Amino acid sequence: MQFGIFTVGDVTTDPTTGRTPTEHERVKAMVAIALKAEEVGLDVFATGEHHNPPFVPSSPTTMLGYIAARTERLILSTSTTLITTNDPVKIAEDFAMLQHLADGRVDLMMGRGNTGPVYPWFGQDIRNGIPLAIENYALLHRLWREDVVDWEGRFRTPLQGFTSTPRPLDGVPPFVWHGSIRSPEIAEQAAYYGDGFFANNIFWPKEHYQRLIGLYRQRYAHYGHGAPEQAIVGLGGQVFMRKNSQDAIREFRPYFDVAPVYGHGPSLEEFMRETPLTVGSPEQVVERTLKFREYFGDYQRQLFLVDHAGLPLKTVLEQIDMLGEEVVPVLRKEFAIGRPANVPDAPTHSSLLAARTAEPAPAEA
């Protein structure tokens, strides 16, 4: 099972000091977070994509390419890549290039994003969000698998005899997760292609995500990719830790109370009861995360959000240290217990390449 960090790259004022980091500081902080993730033995670093303040990660492949040059083992991913407003041709090219530079340590998460105004900035209409996601991914899927593509659709100019370059490393496209907070259409899309499904799992009660993941598993089997329990599922999580829970709650509360996303709403205690947010000791984080398997079944990837709401970099790096030293080793051990043999690991470039190599050659006519 894979464990890692995902970030949205927000630039938020620290409510305890009144200081707002510069964009330069925030960009460099995201790099430091990725390097720390590898240092402590985590598997994945994923960055969001945003094109509006107060966020900085407008060019994920640029950042991930820089991180690739400074790491050796870390899988580099996104959370998310905007399949609705990016040209599928450019996604195909950018991530294939990154795949080569990172020697295959690349996958990506497709999503529609959560910022409505981004659509007209890139010449699209938010009312076409789902059709854009479906059509654009259908094209991207072909661009990585066919050397020459003829294509015509609704939302971009046709392609005639087009070859996306560079071709995917070893002829193996990056593995794709489809991320969703609320859309069954995206769960259906992930199932249709046999791709992974990533449930954000930080804002809503577990019952909401149980429905989405259950639908994905059911449809994954329907399309003949395997049994429902073999579907590839990823989950988000949101944590803040200190040695004892009282200190964690006291320190995190001012950040929670004014956070741009959920501040000025339910209390911290209410939010922890109704969502997967865990503020407490490392032992409490382990206990809460292990329950995810009870709710959603065995799954392949767990990413944690730890660098938001104005938390200073020093504090975030301390959180990652605790994940690497006190949380993830226990989770690896506990999640392995009783895991059925037919439940696959999260796909990697090497596993996808091995599976392709093992495929029988097509019969001659």
Secondary structure, DSSP 8 states (H G I E B T S, - for coil): -EEEEEE--B----TTT-----HHHHHHHHHHHHHHHHHTT--EEEE----STTB--S-HHHHHHHHHHH-SS-EEEES-EETTTS-HHHHHHHHHHHHHHTTT-BEEEEE--S-TTHHHHTT--GGGHHHHHHHHHHHHHHHHH-SSEEE--SSS--EEEE--SS--GGG---EEEEEESS-HHHHHHHHHHT-EEEE--SSS-HHHHHHHHHHHHHHHHHTTSS-GGGS-EEE--BEEE-SSHHHHHHHHHHHHHT-TTTTTSS-HHHHHHHSS-EEE-HHHHHHHHHHHHHHH-S-SEEEEB-S-TT--HHHHHHHHHHIIIIIHHHHHHHHHTT--TTS-----HHHHHHHHHHS------
